[in-house]
Amino acid sequence: MTTTWSPETWREHETAQQPDWPDPIQLQETVEHLRALPPLVFAGEARRLQSSLAKVARGEAFVLQAGDCAESFGDFSADAIRDKLKIILQMAVVLTYASGLPVVKIGRIAGQFAKPRSSPNETIEALELPSFRGHSVNDLAFDERSRRADPTRLIRAYHQSASTLNLIRAFTKGGFADLNQIHMWNQEFVAASRQGQRYEALARQIDRALRFMGACGVDLSTDSNLHEVDFYTSHEALILGYEEALTRRDSLSGDWYDCSAHLLWVGERTRQPDGGHLEFLSGIANPVACKIGPRATTTEVLSLCDKLNPDNEAGRLTFISRMGADEIEGALPPLVRAVRDGGRAVTWICDPMHGNTFSTPSGYKTRRFDDILREIKGFFGVHEGEGTVPGGVHLELTHETVTECLGGSEEVLDSNLAEHYEALCDPRLNARQSVDLAFQIGEMLQG
């Protein structure tokens, strides 16, 4: 970190993907309002996550980063938060049981309200309006009022994030995440499937193991690891006025932390070397991540290491590869090799979603389950070949019975897409597909 950095210095740089806010005064008032609100997360929590990510880089843990493509103001309830958490807990248990490794659980939740867009505008029936940029900016409805960028939505995003975090903390520390509740996490939609039956069989094995340990005199009631979990939040640091407003100086270390989430990432569209996003992330002390696509060069990734992790701290920087199933085996090895040979401290995880998105003739964006699985297998294969660590996966998923991604063991067909297609932006794995994928990844970890 440079001594001249401050939460505002990103403003001195050209910054991509920022909304065209129509009223600068209203925007400034909103930022000042956010600046006066309490932090959503705390510096000590972010430091614990960095310590866990350092273990991941050494092969001593595995990351499951998962959640919605974009959170919605309209789909917000205690039941929805609980059921999203259920799926992630299910998947984590499957992965832990298969690998023998602790799973670092990071949600795309409590802040993932903004999305980058390939075009600032879209046209429907000759009417051109600003693109939908997520509920923290504008609304999905295609009319002039809805598509107007409204900074007061940032305040609503803050309060929904605060409520979500409050409930997540209650669930993860208050008994819901207790390993004795493992059967409760199997939702009805999943339980009726082959994946759910396989999960129940695993849960019964864990039950027997716990009973055996108790019979041997082990006091399981005193081990907090069996009764609660650490759950971290993350989102793309896209709207930098919001991130700036929630950046606070830690009273213990004196470092700046972005207290909107534990981990922030920068995407392929916003990682310009001299851009505002990298400038902002370079100065916060949170662990940070960067998406890396198939066109990335070794020079670029080493430059990102220099910019985002100049002190080469373990757990500080994560690269999230998003190559596409057809390109990962060719594009990823030179990048991994350059980082390894340069002695750079980086945690590698795989986003198998974004590089495998395509549109059907009927206009639906979708992804094939087999392509998602194929990219993860390619990711594991590359790291095995380079002698490096495949640290985790970054997934877009939901607890709901959506039909947005094709395939899975109980196959979603092209003709099913229209039945329950509810994504705001990108297609998500449904609950059955998510648990199915967890078992498949578990087998890779065993191998």
N, C-alpha and C positions, 0 to 999 in steps of 0.2 A: 504494500500500500504506500502511496506517495503522501508526503507530509502536506501537500497542497490540496488533497482531496477533501470535499465536503459533500453532503447529500445533494447540493445544488449544482455541482460542477458539470453534471451531465448536460445542463442547459447550454453550455458553451460549445457543444458538439451537435452536428447534424444527427437527428434522431428519427429513425424510420417508424412507420406504423402508429403514429400518434393521431388521435382523432382530430378532426377539424372542429374544435370547440367554437361555437358561434359567438360566445360572450366571454371574453377574457376576464372581465371583472368577476363574473359569477364563478368562473373556474378558480380564480385566486381565493375567493371567499370560501369555496369548498375545500381547497387545500389547507387553508388556515384552520377551518373547522376540524378537519381530520388530524391536523397537527396537535390539536388540543385534546384528542381522545386518547384513552389508555392503549398501551400496546396489546396486540393480540397474542403474541408469543413472547418468550423471555430469552435473554442471551444465554443463560445456563442450559436451557433446552437445546438451543442451536449448537452449543459446544458439545453436548452429549451426542447429538446426531453426527457431528464431525468425527468424534471418536469412534462411533459405530461404523461410519463409512471408511475409516482407516482400516478397521478390521476386515471389512469387505474386500478392500484392495489387497489384503494379505491372504485372502481365501478363507478367512475365519468366520464369515457370515455371508448372507445373500440378501439382496435388496428386492422387495416387492413394492414398486411404486405404481399406484393404480387409482382410477377414479373416472369421473365423467370427462368427456371431451370439453364441455363447458357447463358450468353450473347455471341453474335457472332460478330466477326470482319466483317463477310460477310453481316449481316443483320443490317445495320446501316444507318439510314436516319432520317430526321426531321419528315417525315410522320409516321414512325414506332414509334418514341418516343412519338409523339402527340397521336397516337392511343392507345398505352399502357396506357398513362395517362388518356385518355378518359374512359377506362374500369374501372380503379381504382376510378376515380371521380364518375362514375355512381354507382358503388358498395357502395361507401362511402355515397352517398346521400340516397340510399335505406336503409342502416343501420342506418343512423342518423334519418331519417323520422320514421323508425319503433321503434327505441329505445328511442328517445329523448336525446341521448348522442352524444357528439362530437366524431368524429372518427379520431384517430391518424393515418395518412397515411404514411406508410414506404414502399419504393420500394426495391425490389431485383433488383437493377439497378445501373448503373454507378460504376461498380466494381466487379460484379459477373461473373468473367471470368475464375475461376479455380474450379475444381471439385475433390473431393477425389475419389479414385477408390478401389474396393475390391481386385484387383490384379495389381501388377506393370506392368505386360505384358499381351498381348492377342495373340492368335494364330488363323490364318485363313489360311486354306489349307496348313498346315505344316510350314507356315512362322510365326515366333514369333517376335513381335515388342513391344516397350513400349506402354502402354495404353494411350489413349487420355485423357489428364488432363485439358482440357479447353484451350481456345485460348490464354490465357496469358502464356501458357507453350509450347504447340505444336499444330499440326493441325490434323483434323479428318481423312484426307486421309491416307489410309493404305499403306504407303511406308516408307522406312528408313529415307529419308530426312524429310518428314512431321512429323514423330513421334519423331524426335530428339528434346530434350528440348532446347529451344532458349531463353536466358534471355532478348534479345532485345524486345521480345514480351511484356514484362512487361512495357516497355516505350510506346508501342502502346496502351496497356490497359489503361495506365494513360491518354494519350491524348484523347482516345475515351470517357473515363469517364468524363474528363473535358468538352468536347463538349456536352455530354449528360446533365451534370449538368447545363451548361449554358442555354441550351434550356428549361430544366425543370423549372429553376428559371424564365425565361421569360414567360413561359406559366402560372405558378402558381401565379405570381405577376403582370402580365401584361394584365389581362383581360380575358384570356381564361378560367380561373377557376371561373369567376364571376357566381353567381347563376342564373343570368339572361340568361346565355348561356346554361342552363341545357338541352335544347332540342338538342343542337349541339353535346352533348356527346354521343348521341344514334347513333352508327354507322349503316350503311346500312345493314350489315350482321345481326346485332342484331334487328334493327328496324322492319325487316320483320318477326320476330318470335313472339311467344306468350309472351316471356319474354320482348321483346322490346315494345310490345303494353301495357303490364302492367307497364313498366317503363314510357311510355308516359302519361298514366293516372295519375301516381304519379306526374310527372312533371307539368301537368296541375293543380293539386291541389296546388302545391307549387306556381305556377304562381298566382293563385287566392289569396293565403294567402299573397303574397307580395303586390298585388294590394290593398287588404283590409287594410294592414298596412299603405300603402301610403295614402289611402283615409282617414285614421284616423289621418293623420298628422305626421306620423313617417317619419323622413328624412332618408331614406335607403341609400342615397348616401354617408353618413358619416361613415357608419359601415363597416370597412375593412373586417370583417368576412364574409360579403356577396359577396365580390368582389375578394378576393384572399385567398389562402390556404397555410398552412405550409405543405411542402412535404419533407420527410427525406429519406436518402439513407442508404442501408445496404448491406453487403455481408459477406460470410464466410471468416474469417481471416485465410486463408489456407497457402498462400505462405508468410512466415514470413519475408523473406528478403525485399519484397515489402512493407509490413506493417511497418517494422522497418524504412525504408527509408522515409516514409511519416508521421512519428511520430515527433511532434514538441512540444516544451515547450510553454505553453500559457503565454503571457507577463503579463496578469492580475492576474492570480491565481498562476502561477509558476508550474502548473501541466502539465503532459505529455498527449497529445491527439493524437490519431491516426487520422490524417486528410485525410485519404482515404475515410472515410464514417462517418456518424453520429453514427451508431450502427454497431458493429461487433459481429459475433457469432462464437462459436466453435461447431463442430459437434460430433456425436457419435464416429466417428473413430479417433478423435484427442483430446479427453478430458481426456487423461491419467493424473492421479494425479500429477506426477512429470515430465510431458512432457512440451515441449517448448511452446505449444499453450496456456495452462493455465497460464504458467509463463508470457507470453507476455500480455495476457488480464488482468492479475491481476494488472498490473502497469499503464495501460492507464486510463484516467479519463472519457472516453466515457461511456455511457450506454452500457452494454454487455449482450449477451445472450448465452445460452447453450442448445443444443438439448439433450433431455432425452428420451431414449427408454425403452421398456418393461422389459429389464433385469436390469435396474438401481435399486440400493438398497437405503434404507433410509440413510445408512451411507455415501454412495457416494454423495447424494444430499446435505446433511448437510456439507460434506467436501467441496463441490463446493461453498456453501454459504460462508464458512470460507475463502476460497481461493480468490473468486472473489468479495466478498462484506464484508470484515472484519469489516467495520464500520457500517454495516446494514443500508445503505442509501436507502431511498425510491426511486424507479425508476432506481436504478443502475443495478440490476440484473433481467433478464427475463429468465424463464425456458420455453422452447418450447417443449412440449410433442409431441412425434411421436411414438405412441404405436401400431397402427393398430386397425381397428374397432373391431376385435375379442378379443383384449387383454386390451383395455383401461379401461374397468370397473373393471377389476381385478388388473391391474398393477398400475394405477394412484392413487387410494385413499390412500394407505399407504405413498406415497411420499408427497402428498398434506398435509396429516395429520401431518407428521413429520416436515414439514416446518412451518405449522401453529402453532403446539404446541411448536416449538422451538422459536417462535417469530421472525422468519426470514422475512425480507422485500424482497419479491419476487413478480414479476408480472408473471402470468401464461398465456400463449397463446398456441393454438393448431395447430400443423402441421398435417393435416389429409391426407397428400399426401404420404409421404415416407414409412409409415408402411403398405400401401395398394398397393404396386407395385408388379406386377407379370408378367411373360412372357407367351405369347400365344404359341400354338404349331407352329405357323408360325414364331416365333422369335421376335415378337414385345413386348417391355415392355409397359405395360398399367396399368390403374387404373380404377376402377368402380366408377362412380358418386355416386351410392348408398352407397358404402363403405365409401367414403369421407364424405358424409352427416351423415352416421351412427356414424363415429368416432367423429364428431363435437357434435352430440347429446349426445354421451357418455361423452364427455368432460364437457358439460353443466350439465349433470346429476350428475357427480362426484362432481363438485364444489357446486351444490345445496345441495347435501347430506352432504358435509363437512362444509357448511357455509362459503365458500370462493368464490373468484371472478373469473369467467371465462373471462379473459381479452381481448381475441382476437383470430384471426386466421392468419396462415402463409400459403400462397397458392402459387403454381406454376401455372401460367396462361399466356395466350397470347391474344392479340387483334385479332389474325389471325383466319382463318376458318379451323383450323387444326382438324384432326380426330385422336387424341392420347389417349383420355380417353373415356371409354365406358359409354353409358347411357346419362342421362339428360332428360329433358322433351321432347326434340326433339331428339330421341335416336340415338346415335352412336353405331352401331353394330360391331361385330367382323369382318364382311366382309367389313366394311368401313375403318378399320385402315390404310390400305395401300393407301387410296386415297390422304390424305394430312398429312402424318406423317413426321414432319420436326424437331423434337426435337434433340438437340445435345446430350443430355444425358437422361433426364427423361421426361415422358409424362406430358403434360400440359392441363389444362382446356382451352377450346376455349372461345370466347367472350360470346356466348349464355349460355354456361354452367356456366360461371362466374357470370353473372347477375342472372341466375336462382338460383345459390347457395346463392347469397346475399339476395334474397327474403326469402329463406328458413332460413337463419341465423337470418334475421330480425324478423321472426315469433318466433324464440326461444328467442330473446331478449325481445320481447313483453311479452312472457310468464313468 
